[in-house]
């Protein structure tokens, strides 16, 4: 006859394992690397950069002839709007969260690079572009884009970093997003982008 304790051992082992697994997603754990995976930011990494948290919602090529994408390309100066032969528009949509009790600046030092070392910095359209990511102060307990803005109601619910990249870079994947904290350049995070 088996003792009651021996009958409970498998259940106790399962409960301990489940408790250990749930600790992996602990909100106190700082994450500085990740891989984007999923439509509309599902399973996208929350990247801790200084006191702020950045989440990549979506990254993709932009088509200037597509009516949705035309809104993302609005507000470019003529020199900015010109694509050279072999270049493509590329958008990275993100949200930024400030869970702190003080305001903090969102990074403007954000780049993407391919596996061959080509690095791209974002182009910032004029203020008429309501989707563009501009950095700036994020108020305590607030986020970018702020609620009730055009970007927050957009398909990705994120603000857009706009890049001109070489089409060849799309063959040199994965593309990697790098974010550097404006408060301390040693605080950085990287995420592999979906294309």
N, C-alpha and C positions, 0 to 999 in steps of 0.2 A: 504494500500500500504506500502511495506517495504522500509525503507530508504536505500540508497546505503551503509552507514556505517554498518548496520546490515547484509547486504549481504556479506560484506567482513570479518566479524568476524570469521567465520569458517576457512577461508583461512589464516587470520592473526594468529590464534591459531595454525594451522598446521605448518606455517613457524617458529613460535617461538619454537615449540616442536622440529622441525627438527634441528634448530640451537643449541638447548640444547643438542641433541643427538650427533651432530657432535663434540661438545666440549669434549665429553667423550674420543675420540681418539686423543686428543691434544698431539702433539709431545713433549710438555714441561712437560707432566705428567710423573713422575718417577714410574716405575712398578717394584716391587720386589717379586711378587708372580704370578704364572700362572699355567695353565694346558695345557700340550701338547695335541693337538687334530688335527689329520689330516695327511695324507700321504705327505711325503717330506716337512714337516715343515709348511704346510698350517694351518693357525690359531695358530701357535706356539707362545708362548709369547716372547716378547722382554724384557729381564730382565736387569734392570739398576743395575750395581754393581760398585760403585765408578763412575769414568768417562767413563767406557766402557759399551757397551750393548752386552749381550749374547743372542743368539737365538738357541734353541734346534731345529735341523732339523728333527731328527729321533732318536728313541731308540729301540733297539731290541736285541734278542738273536742272537749269532753268531754260525754258524755251521762249524767246522774245515774241514769237508769233502766237503763243498761247494766251488767252484772255486773263487767266488767273495770274500767270507769271508776269504779264505786263505791269500789274500792280506792284509786284516786287521790284521791278526795274525802274519805277517812276522816280523822278527827281535827280537823274544823273546829268551832270554837265556833259556837253558834247564830247569833250576829250575822254571822259570816263565811259561814256556809252559805246565808244568804238571798240569793237573786238578785232584783234589782229588775226591773220590767218593762223589756224591751228589753236585758237582759244575758245573757251566755252564759259558760260555763266554757271556758277555753282552757289547754291544757298545752303546755309546751315542755320537751322531754327532752334533757338534755345529759350529756356526759362531760367531765371535767376531768383533764388530765394534768400531772404535775410531773416533768419529765425532769432537774431540777436535783439537786445533791447536798445541798441544804438544804430544809427545810420552808418552804412559802409559803401564805398565806391565799387561799382562793378568794373571788371577789367575791360580795358581797351587794348590790351596786349594779347591778342588772340590770333593764332596763325593756323594754317593747315599745311601739311607737307606730304609728299609721296615717298615711296621707297628709294628713289634716286636722289633724294636730298633737295628737290625743288620745294621751296617754301613760298607761301602766298599770304599776303596780308589783306584784310577786308577793305572794300571800297565803301565809303559812307555817303549815301545819297543825301540830297537836301531834305529839309524838314517836311516837305510835301509828301515824302514817302513815310507812311504811317506804320510800316512793318519793320523798318530798319532798326538794327541794334545800334545803340549809341553809347552804351555804358552809362555812367552817371551815378549819382547817389541812389541807393536803395534804402528807403525808410525802414525803421524798425518794424519787424513782423510783416513786411510787405514783399512784393515780388515784381520782376520784370517779365513780361509786360504787365503794367498795372491792370487790375480788373476794369472792365467796361471800356476798354480801348479797342480800336480796330484790330490790332495784332492779337489781343486776347480772344477775340471772337473769330479770328481767321481759322482756316482749316488745320493749322498746326498748333494754334494757341501759343505760339512763341514769337519772339522777335528774330529778325533775320540778319545774319552776317552774310554779306554779298561778296563773292570772290570772282575774279577772272582767273581761270586756270588753263593750263595747256591740256588739250585733248589727250596728249600722250600720258599725262599724269593719271588719267582714268585707267590706263593699262598698267600703271605702276602702283597698284593698290596693295595694301589698304592705305587710304588717306588717313592721316592722324591729325586730330585737332589738339592744339596745345593752348592752355590758358595760364597766364601769369598774373598773380595777385598784384594790384596796384599798391598795396600796403607793404608787401615784402616780396622781392623778386625770387626768393628761394622757395616760395610757396607756389607750386605749379601743379597742374593736372593734365593728363592726356586721355583722349578717347579715340578709339578706332571708329571711323565713320562708315556708314552704309552708303553705297552709291547705286 
